[in-house]
Amino acid sequence: MNFKSINPYTDELINEFPTLTDEGLSDKLKRSAAAYEGWKRTPFKERSALFQQVSKLLRENKEKYARTITLEMGKAIRESIAEVEKCAWVCDYYAENAEEFLKDEYLESDAQKSFVSYEPIGAILAVMPWNFPYWQVFRFAAPYLMAGNVALLKHAPNVTGCAIEIENIFREAGFPEGVFQSLIIEVEQVEKVIESHIVQAATLTGSERAGASLASLAGKNIKKTVLELGGSDPFIVLADADIENAATVAVQSRMLNAGQSCIAAKRFMVIESIKDEFTAMVQRKIAELKTGDPLLKETTTGPLARIDLAENLSRQVQGSVKAGAGLVMGGQQEKAHFNPALLVDVKPGMPNFDEETFGPAATIIPVKDEKQAILYANQSIYGLGASLWTKDTDKAVSIARDINSGAVFINSLVKSDPRLPFGGIKKSGYGRELSHHGIKEFVNAKTIYVS
C-alpha cells in the first residue's frame, strides 16, 4: 500500500510513498538495536555537537522545510517557518542542558555513597500527528536522543514527506545510521513494533482514541508510555481584564494553525458584564484574518489538513446552532476549507462545549462569576491547558490552582516552551514533555549504593 500526500488547498496529489513490508520493518528494528549500542556510550559533548548541527541545518533551510509543511497539511507559510525555527530552539536547549539535567543525583542514606544514575533505556517509538509535523517530532527527539536513547518515528500518513525530510536532516547532521529512523508503516504494524524486545517505550501525540489504543498495546507488553492527547482549553476572561488584549490573544490562540492545535483556546468563558464588548472585539479581529493560499506570506489562515476534519467541524458548529447557539459569523465549509466562525451563547450539552473542536471556530460561553467559570472550565473530559485573564494576579493564581489542567497561563497565550514541562491530565493524557521533566520520562533512574 502507498501513503498519499495531498495538498489540502488544491486537493492535488503531491507524492506517494510505499509502506514498509514486515521484512523491511524488521530490518529497521535491528538497525535501531545496533545503533543504540554505540549511541548510549557516545559522550554528551558529541551528542550536543550533533544537535547543534541539526539546529544549524534547520535555520539555514527553514523556508525549504516550511514549504513541505505547508504543502502537506496547509499551514500558513509564516507559521510553518516559525515552527521550523522553534524546532531549532528545542535542539539548542537540550544540547546545552541535557548533561546537567541527567547528572548523578546524590542522596543521603546509610551507605558510604548513594546516588541515582540517569541512563538511557533503548529504542523509543514515537507516534506523531500531522498538525505540527516538525515540532512534535523534534519535541520528543531532542530530549530522548540527548539522553542516549534511539528513536523510531511513525508519523501521520498525510505528512510522510515531512517524516522523510526529518530523517534526512539527522543523517545530514552526521548522526550514526539507525539513531533516528522514520517508519512508513500501517497502523496494524504498530503492534509489531510495540511487541519487539528492541523497543522499550512509546510516546504518542494525537487523539484520545489513538492514545488509548497505544497505551493498551504498551501495557500488555509492560512498556511505559507518555501520551499528549486532545484538549478543550478554557479561556477565562474576568470583569477586570484588559479586554482588548484578551480578545487579541483569544483570536491568536483559537486561529493559530487554522485552529488545529491541542492547546488552542477553545471555550471562551466570559463574565456576562463584559461579554458584549469582548464579543465585538473578537468578531472584529476574526474579520481581519486573511484566508487563502497558505504559500502566500500575507495569508493568516489556510485550509484544514483534510476534508474529513472540515466536515467534522461543520457538524459540531451546526449541531451547536441547532441546540440554540448563535452563529455571529463564518462557518461555511467547502472541501478542506472552513470559514473562521464565531459562536455565542454556547452552553453545556452543545458540541462546541462538550467536544474538542479542531479548527477555526471560536466559542463564547457567558458566565455569571468566577465560580461558574471554574465549574465550566473543569466540566470537560480534557485537562491540557487553560488561560485566565484578570489584572488581579494574586487572585488569578488562586483560581489557577482550582482549574484541572496541566498548565494555566495567566494573561498569556497557552504555549509549549522547551523550558517548561508540557502535558495534561484526564483524557488529555499523562506524562510530561520538555524541560528537565521531559528528558527523565524515558531513562532508567538507577540507584547505586556503595557501602
C-alpha positions in Angstrom: 0.0 0.0 0.0 1.1 3.6 -0.6 0.6 6.6 1.6 -0.7 9.6 -0.3 0.4 13.2 0.4 -2.3 15.5 -0.8 -2.2 19.3 -0.8 -5.3 20.3 1.1 -5.5 23.7 -0.5 -5.6 22.5 -4.1 -6.7 18.9 -3.4 -3.8 17.8 -5.7 -1.6 14.7 -5.2 1.9 15.7 -4.1 3.5 12.3 -3.8 3.0 8.6 -2.9 5.1 6.6 -0.5 5.2 2.8 -0.3 4.8 1.4 3.2 7.3 -1.0 4.7 6.9 -4.7 4.4 7.1 -6.7 7.6 10.6 -7.8 6.5 11.6 -4.1 5.9 10.3 -3.2 9.3 12.3 -6.0 11.0 15.4 -4.7 9.3 14.7 -1.2 10.7 14.3 -2.5 14.2 17.6 -4.5 14.0 19.3 -1.3 12.8 17.9 0.6 15.7 19.2 -2.0 18.2 22.6 -1.9 16.7 22.7 1.9 16.7 21.7 2.0 20.4 24.8 0.0 21.5 27.1 2.8 20.2 24.9 5.8 20.8 24.3 5.1 24.5 28.1 5.3 25.0 28.5 8.5 23.0 29.6 11.3 25.3 27.2 14.2 25.9 29.6 16.6 24.2 29.4 14.6 21.0 25.6 14.3 21.1 25.4 18.0 21.8 27.6 18.9 18.8 25.4 16.8 16.5 22.2 18.5 17.7 23.8 21.9 17.3 24.4 20.9 13.7 20.7 19.9 13.3 19.8 23.3 14.7 22.1 25.0 12.1 20.5 23.0 9.2 17.0 23.8 10.4 17.7 27.6 10.5 19.7 27.6 7.2 16.9 25.7 5.3 13.9 26.9 7.2 12.0 28.1 4.1 12.5 24.8 2.3 11.3 22.7 5.3 8.4 25.2 5.9 7.3 24.7 2.3 7.0 21.0 2.8 4.9 21.5 5.9 2.5 24.0 4.1 2.1 21.8 1.0 1.3 18.7 3.0 -1.0 20.0 5.7 -2.0 23.5 4.7 -0.4 25.6 7.5 0.1 29.3 6.6 3.8 29.6 5.4 4.6 32.2 8.0 3.6 29.8 10.8 5.5 26.9 9.1 8.7 29.0 9.2 8.1 29.8 12.9 7.6 26.1 13.5 10.9 25.2 12.0 12.6 27.9 14.0 11.1 26.6 17.2 12.5 23.1 16.4 16.0 24.6 16.2 15.4 26.2 19.6 14.5 22.9 21.3 17.6 21.2 19.7 19.8 24.0 21.2 18.0 23.8 24.5 18.7 20.2 25.1 22.2 20.3 23.5 23.0 22.9 26.2 21.2 21.4 29.2 20.8 17.6 28.9 24.1 16.7 30.6 23.2 18.9 33.6 19.6 17.5 33.8 20.9 13.9 33.8 23.9 14.3 36.1 24.2 11.9 39.0 21.9 12.8 41.9 23.4 12.1 45.3 21.1 11.1 48.1 21.6 10.7 51.9 21.4 7.1 53.2 23.3 4.8 55.5 25.7 4.0 52.6 29.2 5.4 52.2 27.8 6.9 49.0 24.4 6.6 47.3 23.2 8.2 44.1 20.8 8.0 41.2 22.3 7.5 37.7 20.0 8.5 34.9 20.7 6.1 32.0 19.1 5.5 28.6 16.8 2.6 28.1 16.9 1.8 24.3 14.6 2.4 21.3 11.6 4.7 21.8 8.6 4.6 19.4 7.0 7.9 18.7 3.6 8.1 17.0 3.2 11.7 15.9 0.4 13.8 14.4 0.1 16.0 11.3 -0.8 19.3 12.9 2.8 20.4 13.9 4.7 17.8 11.7 8.1 19.1 12.6 7.7 20.5 16.1 6.0 17.4 17.5 8.9 15.3 16.2 11.8 17.4 17.5 10.0 17.9 20.8 10.4 14.2 21.6 13.6 13.6 19.6 15.8 16.3 21.2 15.5 15.1 24.8 15.2 11.4 24.2 18.2 11.2 21.9 20.3 13.5 24.0 19.6 11.1 26.9 21.2 8.3 24.8 18.1 6.6 23.5 17.4 6.0 19.8 14.1 6.9 18.0 11.6 5.3 15.7 9.1 7.7 14.2 5.7 6.6 13.0 4.3 9.8 11.5 0.8 10.6 10.3 0.4 9.3 6.7 -0.5 12.7 5.2 2.8 14.2 6.3 5.1 11.4 5.2 7.2 13.9 3.2 8.0 15.7 6.4 8.9 12.5 8.1 11.4 11.6 5.4 12.8 15.1 5.4 13.4 15.0 9.1 15.2 11.7 8.9 17.4 13.2 6.2 18.2 16.2 8.5 19.6 13.8 11.2 21.6 11.9 8.5 23.0 15.1 7.0 23.9 16.4 10.5 26.1 13.4 11.0 24.1 11.2 13.3 25.1 7.5 13.2 22.9 5.3 11.0 19.9 4.0 12.8 19.8 6.5 15.7 16.7 8.2 14.2 14.5 6.4 11.7 11.2 7.1 10.1 8.9 4.0 9.8 6.4 4.3 6.9 4.1 1.7 8.3 0.4 0.9 8.5 -1.5 1.2 11.9 -1.7 -2.6 12.1 2.2 -2.8 12.1 2.5 -0.6 15.2 1.6 -3.7 17.3 4.7 -5.5 15.9 6.9 -2.5 16.8 5.5 -2.4 20.4 5.9 -6.2 20.8 9.5 -6.1 19.7 12.0 -6.6 22.5 14.1 -3.9 20.9 11.5 -1.2 21.7 11.4 -0.2 25.4 8.8 2.6 25.5 6.4 4.7 23.3 5.1 8.2 23.2 2.1 9.4 21.2 0.7 12.8 20.4 -2.8 12.6 18.9 -6.4 11.7 19.5 -7.8 10.1 22.7 -8.7 7.0 20.7 -5.2 6.6 19.3 -3.7 7.1 22.7 -6.0 4.5 24.3 -5.0 2.0 21.6 -1.3 2.6 22.0 -1.4 2.6 25.8 -3.3 -0.7 25.7 -0.7 -2.3 23.5 2.2 -1.0 25.6 0.5 -2.0 28.8 0.1 -5.6 27.5 3.8 -5.6 26.8 4.8 -3.8 30.1 6.2 -0.8 28.4 6.0 2.8 29.6 4.1 5.4 27.6 3.7 9.2 27.5 0.5 10.5 25.9 -0.3 14.0 24.8 -3.9 13.9 23.6 -6.8 16.2 23.0 -7.8 19.4 24.7 -10.7 21.7 25.1 -8.9 24.5 26.8 -10.9 27.2 28.7 -10.0 30.8 28.2 -11.5 32.7 31.2 -12.0 36.5 31.0 -12.9 38.2 34.3 -14.6 41.6 34.5 -11.4 43.5 35.4 -9.3 42.0 32.5 -7.7 44.1 29.7 -10.4 43.2 27.3 -8.7 44.3 24.1 -5.5 42.4 24.9 -7.6 39.3 25.9 -9.5 39.5 22.7 -6.4 39.8 20.6 -4.7 36.8 22.2 -8.0 34.8 22.1 -8.2 35.1 18.4 -4.5 34.4 18.0 -4.8 31.2 20.2 -8.0 30.0 18.5 -7.0 30.6 14.9 -3.3 29.7 15.0 -2.7 26.8 12.6 -6.3 27.2 11.4 -7.4 26.2 14.9 -5.7 22.8 14.7 -3.9 22.8 18.0 -4.5 20.7 21.1 -3.7 23.8 23.3 -5.7 26.3 21.3 -8.2 28.3 23.4 -11.5 26.5 22.5 -14.0 27.7 25.1 -14.1 31.4 25.9 -15.8 31.8 29.3 -16.6 35.5 29.7 -18.2 37.3 32.6 -21.6 38.5 31.5 -21.0 42.2 32.2 -18.2 42.3 29.6 -19.5 39.7 27.2 -20.8 42.1 24.5 -17.7 44.2 24.5 -15.4 41.1 24.3 -17.5 39.5 21.6 -17.4 42.6 19.4 -13.7 42.8 19.7 -13.2 39.1 18.8 -15.6 39.5 15.9 -13.6 42.4 14.5 -10.3 40.6 14.9 -11.6 37.5 13.2 -12.8 39.6 10.3 -9.2 40.9 9.9 -7.9 37.4 9.2 -6.8 36.7 5.6 -7.8 33.2 4.3 -6.4 31.8 1.1 -3.3 30.2 -0.4 -1.1 29.2 2.6 2.0 29.7 0.5 1.4 33.4 0.4 3.1 35.3 3.2 0.0 37.6 3.7 -2.3 34.6 4.4 -3.1 34.0 8.1 -5.5 31.1 7.8 -5.1 28.2 5.4 -7.3 25.2 4.9 -7.7 22.4 7.4 -5.4 19.5 6.8 -8.0 17.1 5.4 -11.6 17.3 4.1 -13.0 15.0 6.9 -11.6 17.4 9.5 -13.5 20.3 8.0 -16.7 18.2 7.7 -16.5 17.2 11.4 -16.0 20.8 12.5 -19.0 21.8 10.4 -21.1 19.1 12.1 -20.1 20.5 15.5 -20.9 24.1 14.6 -24.2 23.3 13.0 -25.1 21.0 15.9 -24.5 23.8 18.4 -26.5 26.2 16.4 -29.4 23.8 16.3 -29.2 23.5 20.0 -29.5 27.2 20.5 -26.1 28.8 20.0 -25.9 32.0 17.9 -23.6 31.9 14.8 -22.3 35.5 14.5 -20.1 34.9 11.5 -18.4 32.3 9.3 -19.0 28.5 9.5 -19.2 27.8 5.7 -17.3 24.7 4.6 -16.1 23.6 1.2 -13.9 20.6 1.0 -11.0 21.3 3.4 -11.7 25.0 3.6 -13.7 26.3 6.6 -14.5 30.0 7.0 -13.5 31.1 10.5 -16.6 31.1 12.7 -17.7 32.8 15.9 -20.5 31.3 18.1 -22.1 32.9 21.1 -24.3 31.8 24.0 -22.8 28.3 23.9 -23.8 26.1 26.9 -23.0 22.7 28.3 -24.6 19.9 26.2 -23.7 21.6 22.9 -21.0 20.1 20.7 -18.8 23.2 20.9 -18.8 22.9 24.7 -18.6 19.2 25.2 -16.3 18.1 22.4 -12.8 19.1 21.2 -13.3 21.4 18.2 -10.2 21.2 15.9 -10.5 24.1 13.6 -11.2 27.8 13.3 -14.3 28.1 15.4 -14.4 30.5 18.4 -17.0 29.7 21.1 -18.2 32.3 23.6 -19.8 31.0 26.8 -21.3 33.6 29.2 -20.7 33.0 33.0 -22.1 34.8 36.0 -19.0 34.8 38.1 -15.6 33.2 38.8 -17.2 30.2 40.5 -19.2 29.4 37.4 -16.1 30.0 35.2 -14.2 27.4 37.2 -17.1 25.0 37.2 -17.4 25.2 33.4 -13.6 25.1 32.9 -13.5 21.8 34.8 -16.6 20.4 33.1 -14.6 18.6 30.4 -13.1 15.2 29.9 -9.9 17.0 28.9 -7.3 18.9 31.0 -4.5 20.1 28.9 -4.2 23.9 29.3 -6.1 27.0 30.4 -5.8 30.7 30.1 -7.0 33.2 32.7 -7.3 37.0 32.2 -7.5 39.5 35.1 -5.5 42.4 36.5 -5.5 40.8 39.9 -2.7 38.3 39.5 -2.8 37.1 43.2 -6.5 36.1 42.7 -5.6 34.6 39.3 -3.0 32.3 40.9 -5.6 31.2 43.5 -8.1 30.4 40.7 -5.4 28.7 38.7 -5.0 26.2 41.5 -8.7 25.2 41.2 -8.5 24.6 37.4 -8.0 20.9 36.5 -5.3 21.1 33.8 -1.7 20.5 33.1 -1.0 24.2 32.7 -2.6 27.6 33.4 -1.3 30.7 31.7 -2.3 34.0 33.3 -2.7 36.9 31.0 -0.9 35.0 28.2 -1.3 32.6 25.3 -1.0 28.9 26.3 2.1 27.7 24.5 4.7 25.0 24.6 8.2 26.2 25.7 11.3 23.9 25.9 12.0 25.4 29.4 8.6 24.4 30.8 7.0 21.0 31.4 4.1 20.2 29.0 1.3 17.7 29.3 -2.2 17.1 30.6 -4.5 15.2 32.9 -7.7 13.3 32.5 -8.4 12.4 28.8 -5.6 14.8 27.7 -3.1 12.1 28.6 -0.3 11.7 31.1 3.4 12.2 31.5 5.4 15.3 30.6 7.4 16.6 27.7 10.0 19.3 27.6 12.0 20.9 30.5 14.0 18.6 32.8 10.8 16.7 33.5 10.5 15.5 29.9 14.0 14.2 29.4 13.6 12.0 32.5 10.4 10.2 31.3 12.4 7.6 29.3 15.5 7.0 31.4 16.4 4.4 34.0 16.7 6.1 37.3 19.2 3.6 38.6 20.0 3.6 42.3 23.7 2.9 43.1 24.6 2.2 46.7 28.2 2.0 47.8 29.0 0.5 51.3 
